[in-house]
Amino acid sequence: MGIVNIEDELHEQLRKASKASYRSINAQAAFWIKIGMLCEMNPQLTFQQVLIRELREAGVDPNEVGVAL
């Protein structure tokens, strides 16, 4: 594990987003990093398709939680 140096404004956005998504600031940053990496690695998929794929891989049925397909 290491420390990531980010701009103050990005940290503020992380803080706000973490409140809205009920995550810690670190968990929100990790989520953004992982989803950003997955989107870069899979440019043919939309953001929502990436999320649905991750939910399915975690054993969650997106249809049961009301995610639009």
VMD Tcl script that builds the backbone (N, CA, C; Angstrom):
set m [mol new atoms 207]
animate dup $m
set s [atomselect $m all]
$s set {name element resname resid chain x y z} {
  {N N MET 1 A 0.847 -1.168 0.000}
  {CA C MET 1 A 0.000 0.000 0.000}
  {C C MET 1 A 0.894 1.233 0.000}
  {N N GLY 2 A 0.460 2.257 -0.691}
  {CA C GLY 2 A 1.233 3.481 -0.748}
  {C C GLY 2 A 0.347 4.695 -0.578}
  {N N ILE 3 A 0.952 5.824 -0.698}
  {CA C ILE 3 A 0.233 7.084 -0.583}
  {C C ILE 3 A 0.171 7.717 -1.967}
  {N N VAL 4 A -0.989 8.228 -2.323}
  {CA C VAL 4 A -1.178 8.890 -3.605}
  {C C VAL 4 A -1.346 10.375 -3.346}
  {N N ASN 5 A -0.576 11.175 -4.044}
  {CA C ASN 5 A -0.642 12.617 -3.907}
  {C C ASN 5 A -1.634 13.157 -4.934}
  {N N ILE 6 A -2.714 13.800 -4.488}
  {CA C ILE 6 A -3.703 14.354 -5.404}
  {C C ILE 6 A -3.953 15.823 -5.063}
  {N N GLU 7 A -4.511 16.526 -6.035}
  {CA C GLU 7 A -4.815 17.941 -5.845}
  {C C GLU 7 A -5.909 18.114 -4.796}
  {N N ASP 8 A -5.890 19.255 -4.140}
  {CA C ASP 8 A -6.880 19.537 -3.098}
  {C C ASP 8 A -8.309 19.487 -3.631}
  {N N GLU 9 A -8.526 20.008 -4.836}
  {CA C GLU 9 A -9.874 20.015 -5.407}
  {C C GLU 9 A -10.369 18.593 -5.662}
  {N N LEU 10 A -9.506 17.718 -6.142}
  {CA C LEU 10 A -9.905 16.325 -6.353}
  {C C LEU 10 A -10.218 15.654 -5.020}
  {N N HIS 11 A -9.439 15.957 -3.998}
  {CA C HIS 11 A -9.709 15.398 -2.674}
  {C C HIS 11 A -11.066 15.873 -2.166}
  {N N GLU 12 A -11.395 17.117 -2.419}
  {CA C GLU 12 A -12.694 17.646 -1.998}
  {C C GLU 12 A -13.820 16.929 -2.738}
  {N N GLN 13 A -13.638 16.677 -4.020}
  {CA C GLN 13 A -14.645 15.936 -4.790}
  {C C GLN 13 A -14.785 14.503 -4.269}
  {N N LEU 14 A -13.665 13.893 -3.900}
  {CA C LEU 14 A -13.701 12.559 -3.296}
  {C C LEU 14 A -14.498 12.573 -2.000}
  {N N ARG 15 A -14.255 13.577 -1.184}
  {CA C ARG 15 A -14.956 13.690 0.098}
  {C C ARG 15 A -16.460 13.801 -0.126}
  {N N LYS 16 A -16.865 14.641 -1.065}
  {CA C LYS 16 A -18.291 14.823 -1.354}
  {C C LYS 16 A -18.907 13.544 -1.927}
  {N N ALA 17 A -18.212 12.931 -2.872}
  {CA C ALA 17 A -18.724 11.702 -3.494}
  {C C ALA 17 A -18.809 10.566 -2.484}
  {N N SER 18 A -17.859 10.516 -1.554}
  {CA C SER 18 A -17.870 9.437 -0.561}
  {C C SER 18 A -19.092 9.543 0.353}
  {N N LYS 19 A -19.504 10.763 0.652}
  {CA C LYS 19 A -20.715 10.946 1.463}
  {C C LYS 19 A -21.946 10.462 0.696}
  {N N ALA 20 A -22.020 10.825 -0.569}
  {CA C ALA 20 A -23.182 10.463 -1.380}
  {C C ALA 20 A -23.268 8.962 -1.626}
  {N N SER 21 A -22.132 8.292 -1.682}
  {CA C SER 21 A -22.125 6.856 -1.976}
  {C C SER 21 A -21.901 5.991 -0.742}
  {N N TYR 22 A -21.872 6.622 0.427}
  {CA C TYR 22 A -21.715 5.900 1.701}
  {C C TYR 22 A -20.437 5.054 1.730}
  {N N ARG 23 A -19.345 5.642 1.226}
  {CA C ARG 23 A -18.037 5.004 1.260}
  {C C ARG 23 A -17.084 5.911 2.021}
  {N N SER 24 A -15.996 5.320 2.498}
  {CA C SER 24 A -14.932 6.157 3.044}
  {C C SER 24 A -14.269 6.880 1.877}
  {N N ILE 25 A -13.504 7.906 2.178}
  {CA C ILE 25 A -12.784 8.621 1.117}
  {C C ILE 25 A -11.834 7.664 0.400}
  {N N ASN 26 A -11.141 6.812 1.144}
  {CA C ASN 26 A -10.229 5.849 0.518}
  {C C ASN 26 A -10.985 4.856 -0.353}
  {N N ALA 27 A -12.135 4.378 0.114}
  {CA C ALA 27 A -12.922 3.431 -0.679}
  {C C ALA 27 A -13.448 4.095 -1.944}
  {N N GLN 28 A -13.828 5.373 -1.850}
  {CA C GLN 28 A -14.296 6.088 -3.037}
  {C C GLN 28 A -13.169 6.247 -4.042}
  {N N ALA 29 A -11.980 6.600 -3.565}
  {CA C ALA 29 A -10.827 6.740 -4.464}
  {C C ALA 29 A -10.508 5.400 -5.122}
  {N N ALA 30 A -10.535 4.318 -4.352}
  {CA C ALA 30 A -10.258 2.993 -4.905}
  {C C ALA 30 A -11.299 2.620 -5.960}
  {N N PHE 31 A -12.562 2.951 -5.697}
  {CA C PHE 31 A -13.627 2.672 -6.659}
  {C C PHE 31 A -13.384 3.428 -7.958}
  {N N TRP 32 A -13.112 4.725 -7.856}
  {CA C TRP 32 A -12.860 5.514 -9.056}
  {C C TRP 32 A -11.655 4.991 -9.825}
  {N N ILE 33 A -10.607 4.615 -9.116}
  {CA C ILE 33 A -9.403 4.108 -9.774}
  {C C ILE 33 A -9.714 2.805 -10.502}
  {N N LYS 34 A -10.389 1.881 -9.813}
  {CA C LYS 34 A -10.683 0.579 -10.422}
  {C C LYS 34 A -11.608 0.736 -11.621}
  {N N ILE 35 A -12.692 1.496 -11.471}
  {CA C ILE 35 A -13.633 1.666 -12.576}
  {C C ILE 35 A -12.969 2.399 -13.739}
  {N N GLY 36 A -12.157 3.398 -13.442}
  {CA C GLY 36 A -11.437 4.105 -14.503}
  {C C GLY 36 A -10.509 3.174 -15.257}
  {N N MET 37 A -9.794 2.321 -14.531}
  {CA C MET 37 A -8.890 1.369 -15.163}
  {C C MET 37 A -9.680 0.388 -16.034}
  {N N LEU 38 A -10.800 -0.127 -15.502}
  {CA C LEU 38 A -11.615 -1.064 -16.269}
  {C C LEU 38 A -12.196 -0.410 -17.525}
  {N N CYS 39 A -12.601 0.845 -17.418}
  {CA C CYS 39 A -13.127 1.559 -18.585}
  {C C CYS 39 A -12.042 1.776 -19.635}
  {N N GLU 40 A -10.839 2.090 -19.199}
  {CA C GLU 40 A -9.731 2.251 -20.149}
  {C C GLU 40 A -9.379 0.935 -20.825}
  {N N MET 41 A -9.455 -0.163 -20.078}
  {CA C MET 41 A -9.106 -1.475 -20.620}
  {C C MET 41 A -10.216 -2.054 -21.495}
  {N N ASN 42 A -11.425 -1.531 -21.369}
  {CA C ASN 42 A -12.579 -2.026 -22.119}
  {C C ASN 42 A -13.335 -0.870 -22.770}
  {N N PRO 43 A -12.701 -0.170 -23.712}
  {CA C PRO 43 A -13.338 1.026 -24.283}
  {C C PRO 43 A -14.616 0.726 -25.063}
  {N N GLN 44 A -14.835 -0.528 -25.411}
  {CA C GLN 44 A -16.049 -0.901 -26.143}
  {C C GLN 44 A -17.268 -0.966 -25.224}
  {N N LEU 45 A -17.045 -0.984 -23.911}
  {CA C LEU 45 A -18.139 -1.054 -22.943}
  {C C LEU 45 A -18.469 0.328 -22.402}
  {N N THR 46 A -19.746 0.547 -22.118}
  {CA C THR 46 A -20.141 1.787 -21.460}
  {C C THR 46 A -19.817 1.668 -19.970}
  {N N PHE 47 A -19.849 2.776 -19.283}
  {CA C PHE 47 A -19.639 2.784 -17.839}
  {C C PHE 47 A -20.628 1.842 -17.160}
  {N N GLN 48 A -21.892 1.919 -17.548}
  {CA C GLN 48 A -22.915 1.076 -16.926}
  {C C GLN 48 A -22.656 -0.403 -17.220}
  {N N GLN 49 A -22.197 -0.740 -18.414}
  {CA C GLN 49 A -21.879 -2.134 -18.727}
  {C C GLN 49 A -20.730 -2.645 -17.859}
  {N N VAL 50 A -19.751 -1.787 -17.609}
  {CA C VAL 50 A -18.645 -2.176 -16.727}
  {C C VAL 50 A -19.172 -2.458 -15.325}
  {N N LEU 51 A -20.032 -1.577 -14.807}
  {CA C LEU 51 A -20.605 -1.779 -13.474}
  {C C LEU 51 A -21.425 -3.067 -13.398}
  {N N ILE 52 A -22.237 -3.311 -14.403}
  {CA C ILE 52 A -23.055 -4.530 -14.417}
  {C C ILE 52 A -22.165 -5.764 -14.448}
  {N N ARG 53 A -21.111 -5.733 -15.244}
  {CA C ARG 53 A -20.185 -6.871 -15.300}
  {C C ARG 53 A -19.548 -7.107 -13.940}
  {N N GLU 54 A -19.136 -6.036 -13.258}
  {CA C GLU 54 A -18.522 -6.168 -11.938}
  {C C GLU 54 A -19.520 -6.711 -10.914}
  {N N LEU 55 A -20.769 -6.247 -10.984}
  {CA C LEU 55 A -21.797 -6.767 -10.080}
  {C C LEU 55 A -21.989 -8.268 -10.290}
  {N N ARG 56 A -22.090 -8.675 -11.549}
  {CA C ARG 56 A -22.278 -10.104 -11.850}
  {C C ARG 56 A -21.100 -10.928 -11.357}
  {N N GLU 57 A -19.879 -10.434 -11.571}
  {CA C GLU 57 A -18.693 -11.165 -11.123}
  {C C GLU 57 A -18.645 -11.275 -9.605}
  {N N ALA 58 A -19.296 -10.335 -8.910}
  {CA C ALA 58 A -19.346 -10.373 -7.447}
  {C C ALA 58 A -20.518 -11.219 -6.949}
  {N N GLY 59 A -21.300 -11.781 -7.880}
  {CA C GLY 59 A -22.418 -12.626 -7.486}
  {C C GLY 59 A -23.719 -11.893 -7.264}
  {N N VAL 60 A -23.799 -10.646 -7.736}
  {CA C VAL 60 A -25.023 -9.858 -7.590}
  {C C VAL 60 A -25.773 -9.892 -8.917}
  {N N ASP 61 A -27.083 -10.171 -8.855}
  {CA C ASP 61 A -27.913 -10.141 -10.052}
  {C C ASP 61 A -28.428 -8.714 -10.233}
  {N N PRO 62 A -27.942 -8.003 -11.239}
  {CA C PRO 62 A -28.376 -6.613 -11.433}
  {C C PRO 62 A -29.881 -6.467 -11.594}
  {N N ASN 63 A -30.550 -7.494 -12.117}
  {CA C ASN 63 A -32.009 -7.431 -12.273}
  {C C ASN 63 A -32.709 -7.388 -10.917}
  {N N GLU 64 A -32.126 -8.015 -9.925}
  {CA C GLU 64 A -32.749 -8.047 -8.592}
  {C C GLU 64 A -32.575 -6.738 -7.827}
  {N N VAL 65 A -31.569 -5.944 -8.182}
  {CA C VAL 65 A -31.333 -4.681 -7.472}
  {C C VAL 65 A -31.803 -3.478 -8.298}
  {N N GLY 66 A -32.458 -3.734 -9.430}
  {CA C GLY 66 A -33.055 -2.669 -10.212}
  {C C GLY 66 A -32.091 -1.900 -11.091}
  {N N VAL 67 A -30.994 -2.516 -11.519}
  {CA C VAL 67 A -30.061 -1.860 -12.426}
  {C C VAL 67 A -30.604 -2.021 -13.841}
  {N N ALA 68 A -30.748 -0.914 -14.552}
  {CA C ALA 68 A -31.250 -0.969 -15.926}
  {C C ALA 68 A -30.215 -1.625 -16.823}
  {N N LEU 69 A -30.669 -2.586 -17.606}
  {CA C LEU 69 A -29.756 -3.285 -18.541}
  {C C LEU 69 A -29.849 -2.741 -19.929}
}
mol reanalyze $m
mol bondsrecalc $m
mol representation Tube
mol addrep $m
